Amino acid sequence: MNIPEDLRYSSDHEWVRVSGTTARIGITDYAQDALGDVVFVQAPETGSTVAVGASFSEVESTKSVSDIYAPVSGRVVSVNERLSTEPELVNTDPYGDGWLCEIEMAETADLGALMDAAGYRNLIGI
């Protein structure tokens, strides 16, 4: 199970890569593995405002449809357009080309509620 050390993690299995006040968000390797083959990603609207803990996207797989919850609050500044035609990137490269969106954070303090890699490994039991 791939759990990069440089990311932050939510208990809902989203990852966050921070660059200044922008957070790039995706779902973890653990989550994509549990979902199975991803066949559709509903991205949030660019410019929309999201609140920490609120559902802002959906990922549909051959097994189920799962809500994606915002790990930080702010405004969506970009979405990964490739996922509209290549949703399988969530499976093949969850921490790279399979990212979902970028959020300009309203409060960097939201990051304090997220786990580091060791905390996330503990959460999923590895």
Contacts in CASP RR format, 6 or more apart in sequence:
PFRMAT RR
TARGET T0000
AUTHOR 0000-0000-0000
METHOD contacts of the structure
MODEL  1
MNIPEDLRYSSDHEWVRVSGTTARIGITDYAQDALGDVVFVQAPETGSTV
AVGASFSEVESTKSVSDIYAPVSGRVVSVNERLSTEPELVNTDPYGDGWL
CEIEMAETADLGALMDAAGYRNLIGI
1 29 0 8 1.000
1 30 0 8 1.000
1 33 0 8 1.000
1 124 0 8 1.000
1 126 0 8 1.000
2 29 0 8 1.000
2 94 0 8 1.000
2 95 0 8 1.000
3 9 0 8 1.000
3 28 0 8 1.000
3 29 0 8 1.000
3 30 0 8 1.000
3 117 0 8 1.000
3 120 0 8 1.000
3 121 0 8 1.000
3 126 0 8 1.000
4 15 0 8 1.000
4 95 0 8 1.000
4 117 0 8 1.000
5 116 0 8 1.000
5 117 0 8 1.000
6 17 0 8 1.000
7 15 0 8 1.000
7 16 0 8 1.000
7 17 0 8 1.000
7 95 0 8 1.000
7 117 0 8 1.000
8 15 0 8 1.000
8 16 0 8 1.000
8 18 0 8 1.000
8 71 0 8 1.000
8 111 0 8 1.000
8 112 0 8 1.000
8 114 0 8 1.000
8 115 0 8 1.000
8 116 0 8 1.000
9 15 0 8 1.000
9 16 0 8 1.000
9 28 0 8 1.000
9 114 0 8 1.000
9 115 0 8 1.000
9 116 0 8 1.000
9 117 0 8 1.000
9 119 0 8 1.000
9 120 0 8 1.000
9 123 0 8 1.000
10 16 0 8 1.000
10 69 0 8 1.000
10 71 0 8 1.000
10 114 0 8 1.000
10 115 0 8 1.000
11 115 0 8 1.000
11 123 0 8 1.000
12 53 0 8 1.000
12 68 0 8 1.000
12 69 0 8 1.000
12 71 0 8 1.000
13 27 0 8 1.000
13 28 0 8 1.000
13 30 0 8 1.000
13 31 0 8 1.000
13 34 0 8 1.000
14 25 0 8 1.000
14 26 0 8 1.000
14 27 0 8 1.000
14 28 0 8 1.000
14 31 0 8 1.000
14 68 0 8 1.000
14 69 0 8 1.000
14 70 0 8 1.000
14 71 0 8 1.000
15 25 0 8 1.000
15 26 0 8 1.000
15 27 0 8 1.000
15 28 0 8 1.000
15 94 0 8 1.000
15 95 0 8 1.000
16 23 0 8 1.000
16 24 0 8 1.000
16 25 0 8 1.000
16 26 0 8 1.000
16 71 0 8 1.000
16 72 0 8 1.000
16 111 0 8 1.000
16 114 0 8 1.000
17 23 0 8 1.000
17 24 0 8 1.000
17 95 0 8 1.000
17 99 0 8 1.000
18 24 0 8 1.000
18 108 0 8 1.000
18 111 0 8 1.000
21 104 0 8 1.000
21 105 0 8 1.000
21 108 0 8 1.000
22 77 0 8 1.000
22 102 0 8 1.000
22 103 0 8 1.000
22 104 0 8 1.000
22 105 0 8 1.000
23 71 0 8 1.000
23 72 0 8 1.000
23 102 0 8 1.000
23 103 0 8 1.000
23 105 0 8 1.000
23 111 0 8 1.000
24 99 0 8 1.000
24 101 0 8 1.000
24 102 0 8 1.000
25 68 0 8 1.000
25 70 0 8 1.000
25 71 0 8 1.000
25 72 0 8 1.000
25 99 0 8 1.000
25 100 0 8 1.000
25 101 0 8 1.000
25 102 0 8 1.000
25 103 0 8 1.000
26 68 0 8 1.000
26 90 0 8 1.000
26 94 0 8 1.000
26 95 0 8 1.000
26 98 0 8 1.000
26 99 0 8 1.000
26 100 0 8 1.000
26 101 0 8 1.000
27 35 0 8 1.000
27 59 0 8 1.000
27 68 0 8 1.000
27 90 0 8 1.000
27 94 0 8 1.000
27 100 0 8 1.000
28 94 0 8 1.000
28 120 0 8 1.000
29 94 0 8 1.000
29 95 0 8 1.000
30 124 0 8 1.000
31 66 0 8 1.000
31 94 0 8 1.000
32 38 0 8 1.000
32 90 0 8 1.000
32 91 0 8 1.000
32 94 0 8 1.000
35 59 0 8 1.000
35 61 0 8 1.000
35 63 0 8 1.000
35 64 0 8 1.000
35 66 0 8 1.000
35 90 0 8 1.000
35 91 0 8 1.000
36 61 0 8 1.000
36 62 0 8 1.000
36 63 0 8 1.000
36 91 0 8 1.000
37 61 0 8 1.000
37 62 0 8 1.000
37 88 0 8 1.000
37 91 0 8 1.000
38 59 0 8 1.000
38 60 0 8 1.000
38 61 0 8 1.000
38 87 0 8 1.000
38 88 0 8 1.000
38 90 0 8 1.000
38 91 0 8 1.000
39 60 0 8 1.000
39 61 0 8 1.000
39 62 0 8 1.000
39 87 0 8 1.000
39 88 0 8 1.000
40 58 0 8 1.000
40 59 0 8 1.000
40 60 0 8 1.000
40 87 0 8 1.000
41 57 0 8 1.000
41 58 0 8 1.000
41 59 0 8 1.000
41 60 0 8 1.000
41 83 0 8 1.000
41 84 0 8 1.000
41 87 0 8 1.000
41 90 0 8 1.000
41 100 0 8 1.000
42 57 0 8 1.000
42 58 0 8 1.000
42 59 0 8 1.000
42 60 0 8 1.000
43 57 0 8 1.000
43 79 0 8 1.000
43 80 0 8 1.000
43 81 0 8 1.000
43 83 0 8 1.000
43 84 0 8 1.000
43 100 0 8 1.000
43 101 0 8 1.000
44 50 0 8 1.000
44 56 0 8 1.000
44 57 0 8 1.000
44 76 0 8 1.000
44 79 0 8 1.000
44 100 0 8 1.000
44 101 0 8 1.000
45 76 0 8 1.000
45 79 0 8 1.000
46 76 0 8 1.000
46 77 0 8 1.000
46 78 0 8 1.000
46 79 0 8 1.000
47 75 0 8 1.000
47 76 0 8 1.000
47 77 0 8 1.000
48 56 0 8 1.000
48 75 0 8 1.000
48 76 0 8 1.000
49 73 0 8 1.000
49 74 0 8 1.000
49 75 0 8 1.000
49 76 0 8 1.000
50 56 0 8 1.000
50 70 0 8 1.000
50 73 0 8 1.000
50 74 0 8 1.000
50 75 0 8 1.000
50 76 0 8 1.000
50 103 0 8 1.000
51 70 0 8 1.000
51 73 0 8 1.000
51 74 0 8 1.000
52 70 0 8 1.000
52 71 0 8 1.000
52 72 0 8 1.000
52 73 0 8 1.000
52 110 0 8 1.000
52 113 0 8 1.000
53 69 0 8 1.000
53 70 0 8 1.000
53 71 0 8 1.000
54 69 0 8 1.000
54 70 0 8 1.000
55 67 0 8 1.000
55 68 0 8 1.000
55 69 0 8 1.000
55 70 0 8 1.000
56 68 0 8 1.000
56 69 0 8 1.000
56 70 0 8 1.000
56 76 0 8 1.000
57 67 0 8 1.000
57 68 0 8 1.000
57 100 0 8 1.000
57 101 0 8 1.000
58 65 0 8 1.000
58 66 0 8 1.000
58 67 0 8 1.000
58 68 0 8 1.000
59 65 0 8 1.000
59 66 0 8 1.000
59 68 0 8 1.000
59 87 0 8 1.000
59 90 0 8 1.000
60 66 0 8 1.000
60 87 0 8 1.000
68 100 0 8 1.000
70 103 0 8 1.000
71 110 0 8 1.000
71 114 0 8 1.000
72 103 0 8 1.000
72 105 0 8 1.000
72 106 0 8 1.000
72 107 0 8 1.000
72 110 0 8 1.000
72 111 0 8 1.000
73 103 0 8 1.000
73 105 0 8 1.000
73 106 0 8 1.000
73 107 0 8 1.000
73 110 0 8 1.000
74 103 0 8 1.000
74 104 0 8 1.000
74 105 0 8 1.000
74 106 0 8 1.000
74 107 0 8 1.000
75 103 0 8 1.000
75 104 0 8 1.000
75 106 0 8 1.000
76 101 0 8 1.000
76 102 0 8 1.000
76 103 0 8 1.000
77 102 0 8 1.000
77 103 0 8 1.000
77 104 0 8 1.000
78 101 0 8 1.000
78 102 0 8 1.000
79 100 0 8 1.000
79 101 0 8 1.000
79 102 0 8 1.000
80 89 0 8 1.000
80 97 0 8 1.000
80 98 0 8 1.000
80 99 0 8 1.000
80 100 0 8 1.000
80 101 0 8 1.000
82 89 0 8 1.000
82 97 0 8 1.000
82 98 0 8 1.000
83 89 0 8 1.000
83 90 0 8 1.000
83 98 0 8 1.000
83 100 0 8 1.000
89 97 0 8 1.000
89 98 0 8 1.000
90 98 0 8 1.000
90 100 0 8 1.000
92 98 0 8 1.000
105 111 0 8 1.000
115 123 0 8 1.000
END
